[in-house]
Amino acid sequence: MAKDYSGLTGGELLAGIRKTHRARIAADIFAILFAAAFLIGCVIMLMNNRRDAFRIVMSVIGIAGCILGVWALFGQIGKHIETIARPENCRLFRKYGTPDAIAARIAAESGEPVIAEKSTLLCRSFIMIRGDFESFIPLDKMLHVYRKESSTNGIKHSVYLVGQDIYGDKFEYPFKLGKTHKQVMVNAMEEISRQSPQCAVGYSPGNIAYAKQHITELPAEGGTPPQAAGQ
């Protein structure tokens, strides 16, 4: 059953962001453990194949890749911890207003969505991944949208509407697979385009270049977000 956001408050929104980043820390820890196991395997292969130049090179590359990957994952964990400690300072609120203002907007519109997918919520004035409040983007702040499909061995297993806002942040909004659901994403992109005349629709070199050229500088930390100022 889809989450009911009709009574969402600013405090609950902040708690949701903390929950999301705790889950990401757990995923990063799992990735670190996997990388550590791979690293051990590379070291063992290096020690057992000291006369095989190819395996030596592959082992060294694997070890270096694991070390860099683990370093990056620890950096991500540090950022997650910082967000958990002070979620009110995340980019979402610097861009689009206070937790209370955004929560009120979600609560007011989520009961009558334009499109309600299992994982994606498209309302009159915003789009969001259910359970990920940081993916909230007002439709009139969308700069580029396009369809993205993922497949394994030629078999499609997921499809997304990729949306980039005017500040350069990009999110993948999940939609259902299948021909019968394809029109739903088309309708979503048409609705976004209608509310955001500056939004480029479709994946092409020209649209990618356009989006890069029209990114707006994010307000300085502590500054007044544009939308909050206009409310």
N, C-alpha and C positions, 0 to 999 in steps of 0.2 A: 504494500500500500504506500502511495506517495506521501511524503512528509507534508504535514499541514503547516503552512507558514502564516496563517491568518492572524495569529496572536504574537508574531515575532517581535521581540524587543531588542534594543541595542545590546543589552547584556547577554542575551541568548546568541546574538550574532557573534559577539566576541568569543563566547564559549565555543561556538561552532568552529571558529577559526583555530582556536587552541586545539580542539579535537582533531582537526584536519592535519595540523602540523605534528601532533603526537603520532598519528598514523604514518606520516612520512618519515619520522625518525625511526620507527620500527622497520619500515621498508629499507631505509638506508643501512641500518644495523645488519639486516639480513644480507644485503648486498656486500657489506664489508666482510662478513663471515664467508660468503661465497668466494670473494676475491682472495681472502686469506688462504682458503683451501686450494685455490688455483695456484696461488703463489708458492705454496709448499710443493705442489706437483711440479712446478717449473724448476724449483731448486733441486728436487730429487732427480729430474731428468737431466739437469745440467751436471750434477755430480756423477751420474751413471753413464754419461756420454761425452766424456772429455776429449775424445778423439774424433768425434763426429761434428764437423764444422757447422753443418746445417742445423743440427739440433742444438748446438751451443748458441748459435745466433737466435734461433726461435725461442730458446729458454730465456736468453737475456732480454729479448723484446717482450716476452710475457711477463717477466719480473718487473721490468720498467713500467709496463702498462698497468700492472696491478698496483704498484706503489703510487703512481699518479692517480689512478682511480680511487684508491683508498683516501689519498690526500684530499681529493675533490669531495668525496662523500663526507669526510669529517668537516670540511668547510660548510657543506649544506646543512649538516646537523647543527653546527653553530648558529646558522641563520634561523633554523627552525626554533631553536631554543630561545633566541632573541625575540622571535615573533610570539612565542608562547608567553614569554615574560611581559611583553608590551604589545599586544595585538592592535591596540588603538593607533600605533605608529606605522602600520603596514601601508603599502602603496594605495590600497583601495580607498582609504579615507583621505589621503592626500589628494586623490584625484576627484572623488565624487561626493564628499561630505562626511558628516559625523556618523557614528554607528547608529544612533537613534534615527537620523534622517533616512538612511538607507534601509534600516529595518522597517520603518513605517511605510516606505515605498513598496517593499516586497510584500508586506502584510496586506496592503491595500489592493494590490493587483493580482496576487497569486491565486486568489479564489476564482478568478475568471480569466484564465490564461488564453492567449491567442493560439498557442500550440503547447500541448502538455505531453512530452515524451517521457519515457521511464526515467531518463537521466538528465533531460534538458527541459528547462522551463522558459518559454518565450511569452512575455506579457506585453501589455500595451506599450510600455516604454523601456523595457530592459530584457536582457537574456542572461541566463545563469545556469550553471551546472548544479543540479540538486545536491545539496550537502557540501558544496564548495563555494562559500560566499565571496571569496576573492575573485571568482570568475564572473562576478556581476559587471555587466557593461550596459550603460544606457544606450538604446538604439541610436539616438542622435549623436553619439560619440564614436560610432563604429566607422573605421576607415577602410577596412578591406575584409571581405568574406569570400570563402570558396569551399568547395567540397573536397574532402580527402578520404580516400579509401585505404584500408590496410588489409593485406592478404598474406597467407603462408602457403607456399607450394602452389600458388595460383588460385587458392581458395579464399574468397573474401570472408573476413570474420568481423570487421567493424567499419563503420562509416561515420565521419565527423563533419560538422560545419566548423571550419576554422575561422575565428573572428579576431581581428586585430583592432584595438581601439586607437584613438588619436594620440595616445601616449606611447604607443609601440608595444604594449603588452598583448600577448597572443594566447588564446585558449582554444581547446578542441572540444566542441559541444557534441556529445554522442547522439546519434539518431539510429533508428531501426533500419536493418538491412531489408532488401527486397524491392521489387518493382512497385508493389502497391504502396510502399512508404516513401518512394523517391520523390513524389510530388510534395510530400510534407516539407522536405528540406527546400525544395524550390519555392514553396509558399513562404517559408521562413526568410529566405534570402530576399524575396520580393518585398516582404514587410519591412525588413531592415533597410533596404534600398529606398523604400518610400519615405521612411522617417529620417534617413540620413543621406541627403543628396550628394554629399562628398564621398560616399562609400563606393569603392571599386568592387565590382562583383565578378568573381571568376579568377582562376589561377593562370596568370600569363606574365611574361617578363615585363610588359608594360605596366600592369597593375602592381606588380611587386615594386618596381621602380617608383611608381606614383606614391605608394604607401610609405616608402622610405623617405621620400622628399617632403611629405606632409606631416611627419610626426611632430607633435607639439611638446615643448619642454615641460616636464613635470614641475608643478609648483614646489618651491623650496620647502623643506620640512618645517612645519609650524606656520606656513603660509595658508592663505584662504583658498580652498579648492574652488574652481570656477562655478560648479553647480551649486555648492553651498552658498556662494555669494549671491546667486540669482534666485534662491528659494525665498 
